[in-house]
């Protein structure tokens, strides 16, 4: 079985950008990685469950936030902080 190391020369496209973010020493990018937030449509229970299982916590609901399919939709907001995520990984 061969192993394939990630490097800037072997990773292209979207994954290349992800590699750059995960391996950066740029203090501005590191500051951004301190907190990751996400949102999904309020009605999308599957996505909400997946985010919660991944360590995100609910921070709120934006009422009538996105216009789609001829009507306004609420969005469910979630976030995970780096310290909380790291604590979950070790314990």
N, C-alpha and C positions, 0 to 999 in steps of 0.2 A: 504494500500500500504506500503510495507516494504522499508526501505532505507538501503543501503549497503555502509558503510564507507570504503574508501580506506585505507589499511594498508599493511605493508610488508607481513603479514601473509595471507591476502586475495587476493593479486594480484600476479600472477605468470607469467612466460614466458616473452614475449616482454613487456607486460603492466607493469610487475614488474620492469623491467629496466627503463621504462619511469617514474614510480612512484619514483624510487630512484633519477633520475635526477631532477624531479620537486620539490622534498622535501629536497634536499641536503643542507648541510651547508659547504661543502668542497669548499674553495675559488677557487681552480683550476677548478672545474666543473661550478661554478657560472660564472667565467670568460669566459668559453666556451659558456654559454648560453646568453652572451651579444649580440651575432650576430648569426643568423641562415641563412644559405644559401642553395640554392637548384639549381638543373639544370634539364632540360628536353630536349628532342630532339627538334631542331629548328622547325621541321615540325609539332609538336604536339600542335596545337593551343588551344585545350581544356585544356590541362595541364597548358599552359601559362596563359590562362584566369583565371583558378581556383587559381593559385598562386597570380596573381595580385589582385583578389577579396579578397584573404586572407590577403592582406597587404604587400606582397612582392613587391619590385621594381626591374626593370631590371637594371643589372649592366654590361651586355655585352654578347658577343657571342664568343665561342671558335670554331674556324674554323677547320673542319676536325678532330674533337676530338675523336670520337669513331668509330671503325670499326665494322660494323654490316651488315649482309645480303649482303656481297660481295662488300661493298662500304663504304666510309667515310661519317660520319654524323656530322653536326655542332650541338653544344649544346648551349642552351639559358640559361644564368645564372641570378639568382635573389637572393635577400637577403632581410631580414627584421631585423632592429635593435630593441633591446628591447625598447628603449625610444620612437621610432616611433610607435611601436605596442601599447605601453601603452597609448600614446596620442590618437590613434585611438579608443581605447576602452573607454576612458572617454569622448571623445568629438565627 
